[in-house]
Amino acid sequence: MRDTVMNEKYFREYILEETGRIKNFQNKLENNEVREDRIYSVKRKIDAIQFELLIARYSSGEDIEKLENDFIQLLNDMPLYWNGNSGYIDMLWMMALAILFDVSREKFGILSDLVTQYNRKDALLEFFVNYKMHGSIEQLEGDYSFGFPYDKLTDIVANREKAVEKLKEY
């Protein structure tokens, strides 16, 4: 019980603090307190914090329906800020959340197009794209941008009969 209360307190404080940071950045933008050459960086930082807040709110158990609109906004902004040289974990989260929210193929295409645009070859990203765009659930093939722990997912997908057991093990 104590851990639950501590976790709730942690998330509440974190969300409040990060929301305050966003408001601070937005106020500086609105009041023309940001040098022109820094505007993009500040907007990118706001987007990054909003993404972190979405993950925190999801992790804290907030109702999925409350998160969906914020997710869609982040999804629409993704081409402005994401590049293939960074943000692999962010892309995995976005793809997983897009599937969770059951976004349309058109919306998921934003993510798929970014992966293609930056020629980001990765078995796990390709698995998500094939699932959502083509309805195909095939074994993970190819290389992983990061081996452990993601390469362990191959066993889960390859052995559908024991997938749940292997997922628990993962």
Beta strands, then each sheet from edge to edge (+ up, - down):
end
